[in-house]
Amino acid sequence: MITILVEEKSVEAQILGQLQQLDGSQKQQVLDYIHGISHAAKPVGITGPEFKELIESLNFAPEDLQEIQAAIEEYEEVVDPDDIPSADNW
């Protein structure tokens, strides 16, 4: 654990050292980049159980709900990033 903390401080020190050498425009680019990667790491959407609750609130026929529930349970933990359509294709 101490090694990780030392490594993190070393990385932060290196980043700060490099950042101090940049002009204002370049610093803004770095900030924009950091915002981009920090937002990209956060998943968008709802969980399977939340989706199931939403569907149940829409008053589907019981047999349709059973089919939806089976699909949710089958694919709840499966994510293939290559199979996710881009928002541009919607």
Salt bridges, closest charged atoms under 4 A:
GLU56 OE2 - LYS52 NZ 3.65
